[in-house]
Amino acid sequence: MSRNIRVLIAKPGLDGHDRGAKVIAKALRDAGMEVIYTGLHQTPEMVVRAALDEDVDVIGLSILSGAHGQIVPEVMKLLKDNEAEDKKVILGGIIPDADHQGLLDQGVAQIFTSGSGLAEMAKYIKETVKL
């Protein structure tokens, strides 16, 4: 018997806007995934600790503040330090095109910018997460 894909949606940093993250969490839940939403103002340490505690398959970081250049490297380092590099990290929010390749090179699996479709996100996760 297989289990549902487990996804952690996190709002790291000081960004106080979480409506989009909540919409994504609901859409992924409606697509049959088990979703954990951490709430606002999470540190990279809090995000990784929650991902480990909840044994998720995917970590979705929603960043609108422009702090992805500081947050993503720290999350990726903490995952490596905790031997949890198997957790797929996806990124959403306002991420300039010029930053995409550098984030992908750091280990981010996929970037969904504003305007990405909810069905597209769910399909990507279902197709790439192998349980």
C-alpha positions in Angstrom: 0.0 0.0 0.0 1.5 3.3 -1.0 1.2 6.5 0.9 0.4 10.0 -0.2 3.2 12.4 -1.2 4.0 14.6 1.8 4.8 18.3 1.1 5.9 21.0 3.4 5.0 24.6 2.4 7.1 27.2 4.2 7.3 31.0 4.2 10.9 31.7 5.2 12.1 35.1 6.0 10.3 38.3 6.9 7.8 38.3 4.1 4.3 38.6 5.6 2.2 37.7 2.6 1.0 34.1 2.7 -2.2 34.0 0.7 -0.4 32.4 -2.3 1.2 29.8 -0.1 -2.2 28.9 1.4 -3.7 28.6 -2.0 -0.9 26.3 -3.1 -1.2 24.2 0.0 -5.0 23.7 -0.6 -4.4 22.9 -4.3 -1.8 20.3 -3.5 -4.1 18.8 -0.8 -6.9 18.7 -3.3 -4.6 16.9 -5.7 -4.2 14.1 -3.1 -1.0 15.1 -1.3 -0.6 15.5 2.4 0.4 19.1 3.1 2.0 20.7 6.1 2.0 24.5 6.2 4.5 26.1 8.6 3.2 29.6 8.7 5.0 32.9 8.4 8.5 34.0 9.3 10.3 30.7 9.3 14.0 30.5 9.6 15.9 28.0 7.4 16.6 26.0 10.6 12.8 25.9 11.4 12.0 24.8 7.8 14.5 22.0 7.7 13.6 20.8 11.3 9.9 20.7 10.3 10.8 18.8 7.1 12.7 16.2 9.1 10.1 15.9 11.8 7.3 15.5 9.3 9.3 13.2 7.0 8.2 15.1 3.9 9.1 14.3 0.3 9.0 17.9 -0.9 9.9 21.2 0.6 8.1 24.2 -1.1 9.6 27.5 -0.2 7.4 30.6 -1.0 9.6 33.7 -1.1 8.3 37.1 -2.2 10.8 39.2 -0.4 13.8 38.8 -2.6 15.7 36.9 0.1 16.0 33.7 -1.9 19.7 34.4 -2.3 20.3 34.1 1.4 17.6 31.6 2.4 18.0 28.9 -0.3 21.7 28.3 0.2 21.2 27.9 4.0 18.3 25.5 3.5 20.3 23.4 1.1 23.3 23.4 3.5 21.1 22.3 6.4 19.6 19.5 4.3 23.0 18.3 3.4 24.2 18.6 7.1 21.2 16.4 8.1 21.7 13.9 5.3 18.3 14.9 3.9 19.3 15.8 0.4 16.7 13.3 -0.9 14.0 15.9 -0.1 13.0 17.7 -3.3 13.1 21.5 -2.8 10.9 23.6 -5.0 10.8 27.4 -5.0 7.9 29.8 -5.7 7.3 33.4 -5.6 9.0 36.4 -7.1 12.3 35.0 -8.4 14.1 37.0 -11.1 14.9 34.9 -14.2 18.5 35.9 -13.8 18.6 34.0 -10.5 17.1 30.7 -11.7 20.2 28.9 -12.9 22.1 29.7 -9.8 19.3 28.3 -7.6 19.0 25.2 -9.7 22.8 24.7 -9.5 22.4 24.8 -5.7 20.0 21.9 -5.8 16.6 23.5 -6.2 14.5 21.0 -8.2 12.1 23.4 -9.8 11.1 27.1 -9.7 7.5 28.2 -10.0 7.2 32.0 -10.4 4.1 34.1 -10.0 1.5 33.1 -12.5 2.5 29.4 -12.6 -0.5 27.1 -12.7 -1.6 25.1 -9.6 -2.2 22.0 -11.8 1.3 22.4 -13.2 2.8 22.3 -9.7 0.8 19.3 -8.7 1.6 17.5 -11.9 5.4 18.2 -11.5 5.4 16.9 -8.0 3.4 13.8 -8.8 5.7 13.0 -11.8 9.0 13.6 -10.0 8.4 12.2 -6.5 8.9 8.4 -6.5 7.6 6.7 -3.4 
